[in-house]
Amino acid sequence: MTIQAFERIVPVAATRIEIVADVPFETLRRAFEEEVPPLDEELFRRLVDAGAEWRQFAQAAAGNGIHSFVVFWRDYPGDIMRAGGSDRPSASYLIGDYATAARMFRHDPGVMLYAPLRVELHVDRVGKTVLSVDQPSSHLVSFGNNKITQTGYELDRMLGDLIEELGLPRPSVLRR
């Protein structure tokens, strides 16, 4: 089968934020997972099945903190990577907020490439714990839509709030 299509190449520059923390990996991992709860997938299935209104979804999706993030997915690749020769711990997450994402999605569903946000914790070569995440607005500006760009800046603020809630300093690129 041949499908008529064309390609569109959009260069995207990202700003990666790395916070090197003087805290044990497990301490930061536990704090992160306490601050950003997992999405209640069963509740969302019930809401979909019941034909719930958007307001109910938005309320159900809000996380614990002022940032409103929840975890959509997480992985601990350390065990598999240990078989590959590295014994450093790592935890990867996709975090987000449906209500914020919906404001961008209505302008371009392609924003889901960058929302939810990917967050990674690991131990570096000298034993320090590192939190890594791309600055949301650095990706989202590539859509060329002011509403999406402004929401990207809001995600920057929310991410900075989360980082501060973890007891870490707010990165300069996420300052209000």
N, C-alpha and C positions, 0 to 999 in steps of 0.2 A: 504494500500500500504506500502511495506517495501522498503526502499532505502538503498543500500550498502553504508556505510560511516565509517569513523574512526575519532576519536577525536585527536586533538593536543592541549595540554595545554601549554600556554606560560606565565610564570609569568612576570608581568610588574610592575616595581616600578616607581611611578610617584613622581615628585617634585612639590608640590603645592606652588604657590607664593601667599601670601596675603599681600597687601599693605593697611595699615590702614592710612587713610588720614583725616586730619583736615579740611574738606570741607563738606558743606551740600550735602546730597545724590543727590538732584535734580540738583545741580550745576555740579557734576561729571557726572551724567547721560546725561545731555544736552551736555556737552563737548565731551563725548564719542560718542554720536550719531552725532554730528557735524563733528568729526574727522574721523569716520568710517561710510561712507554712505551705505545705503542699495543697494544691487545688483539690477540692472535694469533688472528684469526678462523678461519684455516685449521685451527689446532689444535682450536679449539672445535667446528668442523664434524666433524672426525675423532672427537672424544670423543662427540658426539651420535650419530654413525653407529655407533660401537662399543658404544653403550649403557653408557658409563662411569658409575661411581659418583660421587656428589656430591663426595666427598673429592678426586677427580681434577680436577673442575672448579674447586673452591676453590683447589687448589694451582696450577693453570694460570693462574688469574685474578689472582693476587697480583702486584702491581707490584714495583718495585725497592726502594723506600724503606720506612721504618717505617710510612708511611701506607697502603700497599697499593693505591693508586689506579693505574688504567690509563686510557688514552684510548679511549673508544668511538667518538668522532667528533671531527673538527676541521674548521675552515673559516677561510680567510683572506679576508675580504670586502673588503679594501682595494682590490683591482683594480676590482671592480664599483662600489664606492662612489666611486672616483676618477672614474668616468664620470658619477656623480651630483653631482660638485662638491666632494668632500672628498679631500684627499690624505694623511690621517693613517693610519698602519698600524693594523691590528687583527687579532687572532687569537681565535677562539672555540673552546671545547672542551666536550665532555661527558665527565666523568671519573667513575669510580666503582670499586666493589669488589663483585663478585657475591656473595661470602660475606656481607658486611654487608647488602646489599640483600635477600638471601634470608631473613634473620631477620625483616625487616619484611614482606616479601611474603606470608609464610604467614599473617599477621594481616589484611592488606588489600592486595591487588594494586594498588590505586590509588596506593600509595606510589611507583610507577614514574614518576609525574608529576614527582617531585622527586629521584629517584635513577635515573640518575646526576645529578651536580651540574653546573651550567653555570658555566664559568669564562671570563672575557673579559679579554684584555689589549689595551690601546690607548694611544695617545699623546694627552694632553689638549691643550687650547688653548694652554697655555704651554710645551709640549714635554716634559712629564714623562710617564713611563711609569706606567700605572695597571693594577693587577690588581683586577678586580671579581668578586665571588662572593656569593651569598646564604648567610647562615648556615643550615646544613642544619636544625637543630632548630627554627628559626623557622617553617619550613613544616610540618615533620613533626608538631609538637604539635597541629596542626589535626585529626588523625585521632582524637584522644581515646582513644588506646590507649597505656597505659603502656609496653608493650614497644617500640612504635614510637618513642615519645618518648625512651626511654632510648637506643635505637639512634641517634636523631638527635643526642643529646649525644655519643655515641661518634664519629659523623661529624664533629661540631664539633672534637673532639680530633684526629682524623686530618687534617682540613683545616689545623688549626693546625700540626701536625707538618710537613705539606707546605710550608706557607708558610715555616716556619723553615728547612727543608732548602734552600729557594731563597735563603737568606741575608736574608730579610725579617723584620721584627719580627712576632711573633705578635700578632694583633689582640686587644684587651682582651676582646671577647665570646667568644673562643675559648681563653681562659686556662683551665688545668686547675684 
